[in-house]
Amino acid sequence: MALLPGVIDTKTHHIEHSRLIAQRLGGYAGLVGRENVIASTDCGFSTWVGQCLIDEDVAWAKLSAMVDGAREETKELWG
């Protein structure tokens, strides 16, 4: 079984820093084991993108930050 915590908020224009995302993932890994955590969003972007709430470029930047944070924490957890 895997845990997919929502480490980025899909309803704000605030782009989370990759280190914050890495810290969030590390916290979950400490609880359920590093092999059981997969980074995810707190909800889908499709509800908001294109409706003037979340710009498409912001959505891609948030996803990029999530990838970077996951890579950082992967290096930390797996050496």
DOLO-446106 format. One record per atom (N, C-alpha, C): residue number from 0; atom name; z, y, x negated. Coordinates in steps of 0.001 Angstrom, whole numbers, plus 524288, in hexadecimal, padded with zeros to 5 digits. Each point is the difference from the previous one (the first is absolute). Example, Ala and Ser with C-alpha at 12.3 -4.5 7.8 and 13.67 -1.06 7.14 Angstrom:
# DOLO-446106
pos|site|Z|Y|X
0|N|81E78|7E9C6|7CC7A
0|CA|80000|804A6|8037A
0|C|80000|804B0|7FC7C
1|N|7FD30|8041A|8015E
1|CA|8003C|804A6|7FCCC
1|C|802DA|80442|80302
***
This chain:
# DOLO-446106
pos|site|Z|Y|X
0|N|80000|7FB75|7FCC3
0|CA|80000|8048B|8033D
0|C|80000|804DE|7FC87
1|N|7FD65|8041C|801C5
1|CA|7FFA9|804CF|7FCF6
1|C|801E9|804A1|8033C
2|N|80212|803E9|7FD59
2|CA|801A5|804E4|80265
2|C|7FC0B|80423|7FE89
3|N|7FDEE|802C4|803DF
3|CA|7FC43|80431|7FF1B
3|C|80264|80527|801C8
4|N|80343|80267|7FCB3
4|CA|80295|804DB|8019F
4|C|7FC39|80499|8002A
5|N|800D9|8036C|803BD
5|CA|7FCF4|804C9|8005D
5|C|801F7|803EC|7FBFF
6|N|7FD34|8008F|7FBB2
6|CA|801CE|80360|7FBC2
6|C|7FD60|80555|80000
7|N|7FC46|800DA|8039B
7|CA|7FDC0|80533|800BD
7|C|7FFF0|80134|805D8
8|N|80084|804FD|8013D
8|CA|8001A|801CE|80568
8|C|7FA7B|801AD|80189
9|N|7FDE0|7FDAE|80409
9|CA|7FA9E|80127|80196
9|C|7FF96|804A3|803B8
10|N|80462|8027B|80144
10|CA|7FFE0|80440|803C8
10|C|8011D|80562|7FDAC
11|N|8003A|8005A|7FAD1
11|CA|800DF|80512|7FD85
11|C|7FBE8|800D9|7FBC3
12|N|7FF36|804ED|7FE9A
12|CA|7FC66|8014E|7FBC3
12|C|8029A|7FFAC|7FAA9
13|N|80508|7FF17|7FFE9
13|CA|802D2|7FF7E|7FB10
13|C|7FE31|7FB03|7FD40
14|N|7FE39|80093|7FB2F
14|CA|7FE49|7FB79|7FCF4
14|C|8048A|7FE55|7FC8D
15|N|801E2|7FB4E|800F3
15|CA|8046B|7FDF2|7FD1C
15|C|7FE87|7FF3A|7FA49
16|N|803AB|80106|7FC87
16|CA|7FF20|7FF2F|7FA69
16|C|80016|7FA26|7FEE4
17|N|7FCC2|7FE4F|7FC68
17|CA|7FFA7|7FA70|7FEC7
17|C|80539|7FDC6|7FE19
18|N|80317|80335|7FD47
18|CA|80511|7FE18|7FE1A
18|C|803C4|7FF01|80486
19|N|7FFDA|80351|803FA
19|CA|80330|7FF2E|804A8
19|C|7FE71|7FAE3|802AE
20|N|7FAFE|7FF17|80068
20|CA|7FE14|7FB28|8025A
20|C|801D2|7FB54|7FCCE
21|N|7FFA5|80067|7FAD6
21|CA|801C0|7FBC9|7FC89
21|C|805D0|7FEF1|800D4
22|N|80312|80422|8007C
22|CA|805A1|7FF58|800E2
22|C|80116|7FD4D|8052E
23|N|7FD23|80174|803F7
23|CA|800B0|7FD7D|8051A
23|C|7FEC5|7FA2E|7FFA0
24|N|7FBB9|7FEB8|7FD77
24|CA|7FE84|7FA83|7FF68
24|C|8040B|7FD02|7FCD0
25|N|801F6|8027C|7FBE8
25|CA|80403|7FD84|7FCC8
25|C|804EA|7FED5|8030D
26|N|80172|80384|8037B
26|CA|80497|7FF1D|8034C
26|C|7FF58|7FB3D|8037C
27|N|7FB7C|7FF97|8025B
27|CA|7FEF6|7FB6E|8034A
27|C|7FFBB|7FB06|7FCC0
28|N|7FD9A|8005E|7FB6D
28|CA|7FF9E|7FB6A|7FC96
28|C|8056A|7FE13|7FE75
29|N|8039F|8039C|7FF3D
29|CA|80554|7FE89|7FEB4
29|C|802BC|7FD1D|8046E
30|N|7FE41|800F3|804C3
30|CA|80266|7FD78|8048A
30|C|7FD8E|7FAB9|80157
31|N|7FAD1|7FFB9|7FFC1
31|CA|7FD57|7FB40|801E0
31|C|7FD09|7FD13|7FBBD
32|N|8000F|8020E|7FB35
32|CA|7FD2E|7FD80|7FBB3
32|C|7FABB|8028F|7FF0C
33|N|7FECB|800CE|7FB15
33|CA|7FB3D|802DD|7FE98
33|C|7FB03|7FD65|801F4
34|N|80009|7FACF|80074
34|CA|7FB55|7FD37|801BC
34|C|7FF2A|8004B|805E5
35|N|803AA|8025D|802CA
35|CA|7FFBA|80034|805B4
35|C|7FECE|80573|80228
36|N|7FE8F|803BC|7FCA6
36|CA|7FF25|80564|801BB
36|C|7FA54|80199|7FF26
37|N|7FDAA|8022F|80415
37|CA|7FAAD|80211|7FFC7
37|C|80020|80585|8023A
38|N|7FE0A|803CA|7FD1D
38|CA|80001|8056D|801D3
38|C|7FC99|8008E|804E0
39|N|801D8|80340|803A5
39|CA|7FD1E|800E1|804D1
39|C|80123|8057E|80205
40|N|7FD74|80173|8042E
40|CA|80103|80501|80290
40|C|803DC|7FF25|80471
41|N|80252|80440|801E3
41|CA|803B6|7FF72|8044B
41|C|7FD3B|7FF4C|8053C
42|N|7FAF9|80108|8001C
42|CA|7FCDC|7FF8A|804BB
42|C|7FA51|8008E|7FE51
43|N|7FC5F|7FF7D|80381
43|CA|7FA84|8009E|7FE9C
43|C|7FE43|805A8|80002
44|N|7FC50|8014F|7FC99
44|CA|7FDE9|8054E|7FFE4
44|C|7FC36|80105|8047A
45|N|7FDC2|7FBF2|80238
45|CA|7FBE1|800C0|803DD
45|C|801CA|80323|804B9
46|N|804F6|7FFFA|80110
46|CA|80207|80304|80464
46|C|7FF89|805DD|7FF03
47|N|8002A|80197|7FB0E
47|CA|8005B|8058B|7FEBD
47|C|7FB39|80240|7FD44
48|N|7FD58|7FD09|7FCAF
48|CA|7FB85|80210|7FD1B
48|C|7FBC4|801A5|803D8
49|N|7FDD0|80490|7FF26
49|CA|7FBDD|801F8|80353
49|C|801ED|802D7|804D7
50|N|804FE|80040|800CE
50|CA|8021E|802B5|80488
50|C|802E0|804F5|7FE61
51|N|7FE8C|8023A|7FBA1
51|CA|80220|804D9|7FDF7
51|C|805AB|7FF9A|7FE34
52|N|8023F|7FB75|80007
52|CA|80559|7FF92|7FE31
52|C|80037|7FE5E|7FA4B
53|N|7FD40|7FBE2|7FE8B
53|CA|7FFD5|7FE3F|7FA95
53|C|7FA5D|80018|7FE27
54|N|7FF03|80325|7FC18
54|CA|7FACB|80066|7FDC6
54|C|7FE98|7FAF6|7FD29
55|N|7FB25|7FE79|80041
55|CA|7FE3A|7FB2E|7FD7F
55|C|80118|80001|7FA23
56|N|7FF48|80471|7FD6A
56|CA|80115|80053|7FA5E
56|C|805C7|7FF1E|7FECF
57|N|80360|801E0|80371
57|CA|8059C|7FF32|7FF4E
57|C|8014B|7FA35|800A7
58|N|7FD9B|7FD7E|803D8
58|CA|800E8|7FA69|800D1
58|C|7FE81|7FCE7|7FB22
59|N|7FB78|8013E|7FDBA
59|CA|7FE55|7FD42|7FB3E
59|C|8039E|8012E|7FB6E
60|N|801E2|804CE|7FF99
60|CA|8039A|80160|7FBC8
60|C|8052A|7FD0E|80098
61|N|801D7|7FF71|804DB
61|CA|804CF|7FD0E|800F0
61|C|7FF46|7FA40|7FE84
62|N|7FB97|7FDC7|80168
62|CA|7FEF3|7FA87|7FE9E
62|C|7FF89|7FF5A|7FA17
63|N|7FDA2|803C5|7FD72
63|CA|7FF98|7FFDB|7FA4C
63|C|80566|80033|7FD7A
64|N|8036C|8035D|80210
64|CA|80557|80055|7FDFA
64|C|802E3|7FAE2|800DA
65|N|7FEF9|7FD68|8046F
65|CA|80283|7FB02|8010B
65|C|7FE30|7FBE3|7FC08
66|N|7FB08|7FFEF|7FED2
66|CA|7FDF4|7FC56|7FC16
66|C|80273|8011A|7FAAA
67|N|8002E|804FA|7FE8C
67|CA|8024A|8016B|7FAE9
67|C|805C6|7FE7A|7FFBA
68|N|802E0|800FC|80430
68|CA|80588|7FE9E|80020
68|C|800CA|7FA21|7FFB2
69|N|7FCB9|7FD1D|802B8
69|CA|80063|7FA49|7FFD1
69|C|7FED9|7FE00|7FA7E
70|N|7FC29|80251|7FD6E
70|CA|7FED1|7FE76|7FA99
70|C|80496|8012B|7FC5D
71|N|8024D|8049E|8009C
71|CA|8047D|80178|7FCBF
71|C|8047C|7FC27|800AF
72|N|80137|7FECC|804E2
72|CA|8046B|7FC8A|800FC
72|C|7FEC2|7FA5D|7FE7F
73|N|7FB29|7FE74|8006D
73|CA|7FE69|7FAC6|7FE44
73|C|80101|7FF64|7FA28
74|N|7FE8D|80405|7FCF9
74|CA|80103|7FFDE|7FA5D
74|C|805DF|7FFBE|7FEE5
75|N|8030B|802DD|8031B
75|CA|805AC|8001B|7FF4C
75|C|8026F|7FAB6|80148
76|N|7FE5F|7FDB3|8044C
76|CA|8025E|7FB21|801D3
76|C|7FE16|7FB24|7FD25
77|N|7FB17|80008|7FE7F
77|CA|7FDAA|7FB47|7FDBC
77|C|7FF35|8006F|7FA22
78|N|80108|804A6|7FDCB
78|CA|7FFA4|800B0|7FA5E
78|C|7FAB1|80052|7FE30
***
